[in-house]
């Protein structure tokens, strides 16, 4: 149809600015036979001109290009010999449609709703975190970060102060310097007082999670070219129970920084892949690599890789693992490039430049400010060397036209040889890396160190419990993603696929990595959610899912574009969509509530804390110790609020288990050596014996009233179903001198929180004429017809009270 070509050329001659909209329409037309106006990112006025020119025709209520090949030839003819330079110059222009996804009003509404849902899913434990006038963070480790934050705020509350970031305390600088600095900076920005510290502890994890949701939307939209998948990704990401713990309200830790900057790294890698794919698919660009390089956004993405990867590494003690998925992605990306006869070293030059920037940044922070350990310099450097090796070998395979599977095998073998050579050449660094790996992988006492597929977590059900029901769909589309990259050149799809695969392997070793896994896997879950709705005829299918093999030829998947969300007007269809989303998300929300509840502190534990604080306020003048011995998993919380020091739970970890499994609590009083002021005994499902301290101090104590355990040095200050708190005291010693019949015991009535208990302590012989009993409670005692009052000071100071003939 020469008329269509002539019409296109005539329109472009008079309106050259319409070249871009025509190309956008052509990209959509290549992906589907017919489409609607909502499918194309073109204004209605421009679209009307194109239709009026005869380039687009309407058939059966839908649109299509009248003659696709004629339009393509017209666009090609519109190029001149100087257009190669002009195409490069066009790449220098800001391209918001690529780097910043264009959105419609319906997309804004949908994305806003998904982000609100994400926000709400991270507030499930709102009541458990905000307790009165304080913030009760979940779990144990956040209190270490709050303690360090308080230490830094004591140095300076000026967010521009270099005195803090350049001279961190050793405990802050050694493993997670950036996490501590970022937490301090936000608190300082809010004013630096106690309120600012608590608001940072409460809300910074949630804010970081919502921002990560925006990043994931952005990434998924670029991978798929479909804003619906971007919105679905945010919805799926919100449904992860394990991420709801680590990224939820009050969980101030290194993870919020690690997760966010890992997401930014995914975004930058995706942009680099998508941009080159579009340059390669553009029929007007005969030098796609050059066009890719001449875009300022390419080098902005390179800088973003440098910064985000460096900050990820500096935020975490196990930061070397952040390079594992990057290496996995690069290895397979190079294989894709070789298969397509693309120079892997040349096209990935921006990525190598970014990693070089990471090496420079980590080196500067380590040697200039003493941040982190030396391996944060060596590991990125070795990763960069590994990338260079991968690309050099890839160039050899490309020129020799050798099989790609063999190339992947050579990569693996070279990696093993390289690791062995590094171990032999740098044994000290290797030993330190192995020590950190042992600390991360083989620490068996923490629940999070079990496998995601561990039998105690439910076996095959465990991943669903930790990542929600959509996890199954996401795994299916992880396999589908591998199918896509195996059949077509789609490096953008490879980003979440490679990252998810590496983190899946690590999560199979330790469940702590399941939250990292869910970040890239949620993108694949977004594909799955849209596919499920399309299979149920409730939504249009994504062109990339429908035509997953079409891009094996000349068309690149990056050309597919669905930039608007068409909201259904049929009430029945809306209702069914809601039903599907509730069904898929309902179980996840139930699992989420249960998982989050396991990390929060219940009413009894909080009441025990308040009781210990109240008791300490009454005896502080008596030089009573304020250290709390408890289960190590709760120890930092109690001690942070009791005396502000949550630096370590080492003492509790070393002594608590031996204490509660011993048969006599009083024997430990001297072993405590005036260090322990309070003991908290928690409920456990199975107590191995009835005569151990665990049973005596908690399980055999009726919180509704009864008898208190006959201990001389443990005074109960709170009694609850799940936690009982004791003050460790010297006790008042009542010595009774008499030649008459010995007194067997001494008794008093004790009231704790309006619950009455009987406390009875036996007398023991001191000599032929004296007996003595050490009591842990103040009160009125009746001894051989005599009534004596034991005061609070007597119990705390270890006063001796003598009665009888020799008093």
TIKOL-446198 format. One record per residue (C-alpha): residue in one letter; x, y, z. Coordinates in steps of 0.5 Angstrom, whole numbers, plus 500, padded with zeros to 3 digits. Layout:
BEGIN
  type   px   py   pz
     a    X    Y    Z
...
***
This chain:
BEGIN
  type   px   py   pz
     x  500  500  500
     x  504  506  497
     x  499  511  500
     x  500  509  507
     x  508  510  506
     x  506  517  502
     x  501  519  508
     x  507  517  513
     x  512  521  509
     x  508  527  508
     x  505  527  515
     x  513  527  518
     x  515  532  513
     x  510  537  516
     x  510  535  523
     x  517  532  524
     x  515  532  532
     x  510  526  530
     x  516  521  529
     x  516  519  536
     x  509  518  537
     x  508  514  531
     x  514  510  533
     x  510  508  540
     x  504  506  536
     x  508  502  532
     x  512  499  538
     x  505  497  541
     x  502  494  534
     x  508  490  533
     x  506  486  540
     x  499  485  538
     x  494  485  532
     x  489  490  535
     x  489  495  541
     x  485  500  544
     x  487  508  545
     x  488  506  552
     x  494  502  550
     x  498  507  547
     x  502  513  550
     x  500  518  545
     x  495  524  547
     x  488  524  544
     x  490  530  539
     x  496  527  536
     x  493  520  535
     x  487  523  532
     x  492  527  527
     x  495  520  525
     x  488  516  524
     x  486  522  520
     x  492  521  516
     x  491  514  514
     x  496  511  518
     x  492  508  523
     x  485  504  521
     x  480  502  526
     x  477  495  525
     x  471  491  529
     x  472  497  535
     x  479  496  535
     x  485  500  532
     x  491  497  528
     x  497  500  523
     x  494  500  516
     x  501  497  513
     x  506  496  518
     x  512  495  513
     x  510  501  509
     x  510  505  516
     x  517  502  518
     x  520  504  511
     x  517  511  511
     x  521  512  518
     x  527  509  515
     x  526  514  509
     x  526  519  514
     x  533  518  516
     x  538  522  512
     x  546  520  512
     x  546  525  518
     x  541  522  522
     x  546  517  525
     x  549  523  529
     x  542  526  530
     x  540  519  533
     x  546  520  538
     x  544  527  539
     x  537  525  541
     x  539  520  546
     x  542  525  550
     x  536  528  551
     x  532  527  557
     x  528  521  556
     x  522  521  561
     x  518  515  558
     x  524  510  559
     x  528  512  565
     x  521  515  569
     x  515  511  567
     x  510  515  564
     x  503  514  568
     x  496  516  567
     x  491  518  572
     x  488  511  573
     x  495  508  574
     x  497  514  579
     x  490  511  583
     x  492  504  582
     x  499  505  585
     x  497  509  590
     x  492  504  593
     x  498  499  592
     x  503  503  596
     x  497  504  601
     x  496  497  602
     x  504  496  603
     x  504  501  608
     x  498  498  612
     x  501  491  612
     x  507  494  615
     x  503  496  621
     x  500  490  623
     x  503  490  630
     x  502  498  631
     x  499  497  638
     x  505  492  640
     x  510  497  638
     x  507  504  641
     x  506  502  648
     x  504  508  652
     x  509  514  651
     x  515  509  648
     x  516  505  642
     x  517  498  643
     x  521  495  637
     x  520  488  635
     x  525  482  636
     x  532  483  639
     x  537  486  635
     x  533  493  633
     x  535  495  640
     x  543  495  639
     x  542  500  633
     x  537  504  638
     x  543  504  643
     x  548  506  638
     x  544  511  635
     x  543  514  642
     x  551  514  643
     x  551  518  636
     x  546  523  638
     x  550  524  644
     x  556  526  640
     x  552  531  636
     x  545  532  633
     x  547  536  627
     x  546  532  621
     x  552  536  618
     x  557  534  623
     x  563  530  620
     x  565  529  627
     x  560  523  627
     x  561  520  621
     x  568  520  621
     x  570  518  628
     x  565  512  629
     x  565  508  635
     x  568  501  634
     x  562  498  635
     x  559  502  630
     x  564  502  625
     x  566  495  625
     x  561  492  621
     x  555  496  619
     x  557  503  619
     x  553  506  614
     x  546  503  617
     x  548  507  624
     x  550  513  620
     x  544  513  616
     x  539  512  622
     x  543  517  626
     x  542  522  620
     x  535  521  620
     x  534  522  628
     x  539  528  627
     x  534  531  622
     x  528  530  626
     x  531  534  632
     x  536  529  635
     x  532  529  642
     x  529  523  645
     x  522  523  641
     x  526  524  634
     x  530  517  636
     x  524  514  638
     x  520  516  631
     x  526  514  627
     x  526  507  630
     x  519  507  629
     x  518  509  622
     x  524  509  618
     x  523  502  617
     x  516  503  614
     x  518  509  610
     x  524  505  607
     x  519  499  605
     x  514  504  602
     x  520  507  598
     x  523  500  596
     x  515  499  593
     x  516  505  589
     x  523  502  586
     x  520  496  585
     x  514  499  581
     x  519  502  577
     x  523  496  576
     x  518  492  574
     x  515  497  569
     x  521  497  566
     x  522  490  565
     x  515  488  563
     x  513  495  559
     x  507  494  563
     x  505  499  569
     x  500  493  571
     x  505  489  573
     x  509  494  576
     x  503  495  581
     x  502  488  582
     x  509  487  584
     x  508  492  589
     x  501  488  591
     x  505  482  591
     x  511  485  595
     x  506  487  601
     x  504  480  602
     x  511  477  604
     x  510  475  612
     x  518  475  613
     x  519  482  610
     x  513  485  614
     x  517  483  620
     x  524  486  618
     x  521  492  614
     x  516  493  619
     x  514  498  624
     x  520  499  629
     x  525  494  626
     x  530  499  626
     x  536  495  623
     x  541  494  618
     x  536  491  613
     x  532  497  611
     x  538  500  608
     x  540  493  605
     x  534  492  602
     x  532  499  599
     x  539  500  596
     x  539  493  593
     x  532  495  590
     x  536  501  587
     x  541  496  584
     x  536  492  581
     x  533  498  578
     x  540  501  575
     x  541  494  572
     x  534  494  569
     x  535  501  566
     x  542  499  563
     x  539  492  560
     x  532  496  558
     x  536  502  554
     x  541  497  550
     x  535  493  548
     x  531  499  546
     x  537  502  542
     x  538  495  539
     x  531  494  537
     x  530  501  534
     x  530  500  526
     x  533  507  526
     x  539  506  530
     x  545  502  526
     x  550  503  532
     x  546  501  538
     x  552  500  543
     x  554  507  541
     x  547  510  542
     x  547  507  549
     x  553  510  551
     x  551  517  549
     x  545  517  553
     x  547  521  560
     x  542  516  563
     x  546  510  562
     x  552  513  566
     x  547  516  571
     x  545  508  572
     x  552  507  572
     x  553  512  578
     x  547  509  581
     x  550  502  581
     x  557  504  584
     x  553  508  590
     x  547  503  591
     x  552  497  591
     x  557  501  596
     x  552  503  601
     x  549  496  601
     x  556  493  602
     x  557  498  608
     x  551  497  611
     x  551  490  613
     x  556  485  616
     x  555  480  611
     x  556  485  605
     x  560  480  601
     x  553  476  599
     x  551  482  596
     x  556  481  590
     x  553  474  589
     x  547  475  585
     x  551  481  581
     x  556  475  579
     x  550  471  577
     x  547  476  573
     x  553  478  570
     x  555  471  568
     x  548  469  565
     x  548  476  562
     x  555  475  558
     x  552  468  556
     x  546  472  553
     x  551  477  549
     x  555  472  546
     x  549  468  544
     x  547  474  540
     x  554  476  537
     x  554  482  542
     x  561  484  545
     x  559  482  552
     x  565  487  555
     x  563  493  551
     x  556  493  552
     x  557  492  559
     x  562  497  560
     x  557  502  564
     x  556  496  569
     x  564  495  570
     x  565  503  571
     x  559  502  576
     x  563  497  580
     x  569  500  579
     x  566  506  583
     x  564  501  588
     x  571  499  589
     x  573  506  589
     x  568  508  594
     x  569  502  599
     x  576  503  599
     x  575  511  601
     x  570  510  606
     x  575  504  609
     x  581  507  609
     x  579  514  610
     x  574  513  616
     x  575  506  618
     x  569  504  616
     x  568  496  616
     x  573  491  615
     x  578  490  610
     x  574  485  606
     x  569  491  603
     x  575  493  599
     x  578  486  597
     x  571  483  595
     x  568  488  590
     x  575  489  587
     x  575  481  586
     x  568  482  583
     x  571  487  578
     x  576  482  576
     x  571  476  576
     x  567  481  571
     x  573  482  567
     x  575  475  566
     x  568  473  564
     x  568  478  559
     x  575  476  556
     x  573  469  556
     x  566  471  553
     x  570  475  547
     x  574  469  546
     x  568  465  545
     x  564  470  541
     x  569  470  536
     x  571  463  536
     x  563  461  535
     x  564  456  541
     x  558  453  544
     x  555  458  550
     x  553  452  555
     x  561  451  555
     x  562  458  556
     x  558  458  562
     x  562  451  564
     x  568  455  563
     x  565  461  568
     x  564  456  573
     x  571  453  573
     x  574  459  573
     x  571  462  579
     x  573  456  583
     x  580  456  581
     x  580  464  582
     x  577  462  589
     x  582  457  590
     x  588  462  588
     x  585  467  592
     x  585  463  598
     x  592  461  597
     x  595  468  596
     x  591  471  601
     x  590  466  607
     x  589  472  612
     x  583  475  608
     x  580  468  607
     x  580  466  614
     x  576  473  616
     x  571  472  610
     x  570  464  612
     x  569  467  620
     x  564  472  617
     x  561  466  613
     x  561  461  619
     x  558  467  623
     x  552  468  618
     x  551  461  616
     x  553  456  622
     x  550  460  628
     x  545  455  630
     x  542  458  636
     x  538  463  632
     x  531  461  629
     x  533  465  623
     x  538  461  621
     x  534  455  619
     x  533  453  612
     x  527  456  609
     x  525  449  607
     x  526  446  614
     x  521  441  617
     x  520  444  623
     x  517  450  619
     x  513  446  615
     x  517  443  610
     x  514  445  603
     x  509  449  607
     x  514  453  610
     x  516  458  604
     x  508  459  603
     x  508  461  611
     x  514  466  610
     x  513  469  603
     x  505  468  603
     x  501  464  598
     x  503  468  592
     x  510  465  593
     x  508  459  589
     x  506  463  583
     x  512  467  583
     x  516  461  583
     x  512  458  577
     x  514  465  574
     x  521  464  576
     x  522  458  572
     x  518  462  566
     x  523  467  567
     x  529  463  565
     x  525  460  559
     x  524  467  557
     x  531  469  557
     x  533  462  554
     x  529  463  548
     x  530  471  547
     x  535  476  548
     x  532  479  554
     x  537  482  559
     x  532  486  563
     x  528  480  565
     x  535  476  567
     x  536  481  573
     x  530  479  577
     x  531  472  575
     x  538  471  577
     x  538  475  583
     x  532  471  585
     x  535  465  584
     x  541  466  588
     x  537  469  594
     x  533  462  593
     x  539  458  594
     x  541  462  600
     x  534  462  603
     x  534  454  602
     x  541  455  607
     x  538  460  612
     x  531  463  612
     x  534  470  614
     x  535  471  606
     x  528  470  605
     x  526  477  605
     x  532  479  600
     x  529  473  596
     x  522  476  596
     x  525  483  593
     x  526  480  586
     x  521  475  586
     x  516  480  588
     x  517  482  580
     x  516  475  578
     x  510  475  582
     x  507  481  579
     x  508  478  572
     x  504  472  575
     x  498  476  578
     x  497  479  572
     x  497  472  568
     x  492  469  573
     x  487  475  572
     x  488  474  565
     x  487  467  565
     x  481  468  569
     x  479  473  563
     x  479  479  568
     x  484  483  565
     x  488  483  558
     x  494  479  558
     x  501  482  558
     x  504  482  551
     x  511  479  554
     x  507  473  557
     x  503  472  551
     x  508  473  546
     x  514  470  550
     x  518  467  545
     x  516  472  539
     x  523  476  541
     x  527  471  539
     x  527  474  532
     x  528  481  531
     x  523  484  536
     x  526  486  543
     x  521  485  548
     x  523  492  551
     x  519  494  545
     x  512  492  548
     x  509  497  552
     x  502  498  556
     x  503  504  559
     x  496  505  562
     x  491  501  567
     x  484  501  564
     x  479  500  570
     x  474  496  569
     x  467  499  568
     x  463  492  569
     x  461  491  577
     x  461  484  576
     x  468  484  573
     x  471  488  579
     x  468  484  584
     x  471  478  581
     x  478  481  581
     x  477  483  589
     x  475  476  590
     x  481  473  587
     x  486  478  590
     x  483  477  597
     x  483  469  596
     x  491  470  594
     x  492  475  599
     x  488  473  605
     x  492  467  607
     x  498  471  606
     x  495  476  611
     x  494  471  616
     x  501  468  616
     x  503  475  616
     x  500  477  622
     x  502  470  626
     x  509  471  623
     x  509  478  626
     x  506  476  633
     x  512  472  634
     x  517  478  634
     x  513  483  638
     x  513  483  646
     x  506  481  649
     x  503  484  655
     x  506  480  660
     x  513  482  657
     x  511  489  657
     x  508  489  664
     x  514  485  667
     x  519  491  664
     x  514  496  667
     x  515  492  674
     x  522  492  674
     x  523  499  672
     x  518  501  678
     x  522  497  683
     x  529  499  681
     x  526  506  682
     x  524  505  689
     x  531  502  691
     x  536  506  686
     x  539  509  692
     x  541  502  695
     x  546  501  689
     x  542  495  686
     x  544  493  680
     x  540  494  674
     x  542  489  669
     x  537  484  667
     x  538  476  665
     x  533  473  661
     x  533  469  654
     x  538  472  650
     x  533  473  644
     x  529  478  649
     x  535  481  653
     x  537  487  649
     x  530  490  650
     x  530  489  657
     x  536  492  658
     x  535  498  653
     x  530  500  657
     x  532  499  664
     x  539  502  663
     x  540  504  656
     x  545  499  654
     x  544  494  649
     x  551  493  646
     x  551  485  647
     x  547  479  649
     x  553  475  651
     x  552  474  658
     x  545  472  657
     x  547  467  652
     x  552  464  656
     x  549  464  662
     x  541  464  662
     x  540  457  659
     x  545  454  665
     x  541  458  670
     x  534  456  668
     x  536  448  667
     x  539  448  674
     x  535  445  680
     x  537  451  685
     x  536  458  683
     x  539  461  690
     x  546  457  688
     x  547  462  682
     x  546  468  687
     x  554  468  688
     x  555  467  681
     x  552  473  679
     x  557  477  683
     x  553  483  684
     x  552  483  676
     x  545  481  675
     x  539  485  678
     x  533  482  675
     x  531  475  672
     x  525  474  667
     x  523  467  666
     x  519  466  660
     x  514  461  658
     x  516  455  654
     x  512  449  651
     x  516  444  654
     x  519  444  661
     x  524  438  661
     x  523  437  669
     x  519  439  674
     x  525  441  679
     x  529  446  675
     x  529  453  676
     x  525  454  669
     x  519  450  673
     x  520  453  680
     x  520  460  678
     x  515  460  673
     x  511  454  671
     x  509  452  678
     x  507  459  680
     x  500  460  679
     x  499  467  677
     x  492  467  680
     x  494  466  687
     x  498  461  691
     x  505  460  693
     x  511  464  691
     x  517  459  690
     x  521  459  697
     x  527  462  694
     x  532  467  699
     x  534  471  693
     x  529  472  688
     x  523  477  689
     x  517  476  684
     x  515  483  682
     x  511  481  676
     x  507  474  675
     x  504  473  668
     x  502  467  664
     x  508  468  659
     x  513  472  663
     x  515  472  670
     x  520  478  673
     x  524  477  679
     x  529  482  683
     x  535  479  685
     x  536  481  692
     x  541  479  698
     x  535  478  702
     x  534  480  709
     x  537  474  714
     x  532  473  720
     x  536  469  725
     x  533  466  731
     x  537  464  738
     x  533  460  742
     x  534  453  746
     x  527  452  745
     x  524  448  740
     x  527  450  733
     x  522  454  729
     x  521  451  722
     x  519  456  717
     x  517  464  717
     x  511  466  713
     x  508  472  710
     x  503  474  705
     x  505  478  699
     x  501  482  694
     x  503  483  687
     x  499  487  682
     x  493  485  687
     x  494  478  687
     x  495  475  694
     x  501  470  695
     x  503  466  701
     x  511  466  701
     x  514  461  706
     x  522  460  707
     x  524  455  712
     x  529  456  717
     x  536  452  717
     x  540  451  723
     x  546  455  724
     x  549  452  731
     x  546  448  736
     x  542  454  739
     x  541  458  732
     x  537  458  726
     x  536  463  720
     x  532  464  714
     x  534  469  709
     x  527  472  706
     x  527  476  699
     x  520  479  701
     x  519  485  705
     x  513  484  710
     x  510  482  716
     x  513  476  719
     x  510  472  725
     x  516  468  728
     x  514  464  735
     x  509  468  737
     x  513  475  735
     x  511  479  729
     x  517  483  726
     x  517  487  720
     x  522  487  714
     x  523  493  710
     x  524  494  703
     x  531  496  705
     x  533  490  709
     x  531  486  703
     x  536  490  698
     x  541  491  703
     x  542  484  706
     x  540  486  713
     x  541  481  719
     x  535  481  724
     x  536  477  730
     x  531  475  735
     x  530  470  741
     x  534  469  747
     x  540  472  744
     x  537  479  741
***
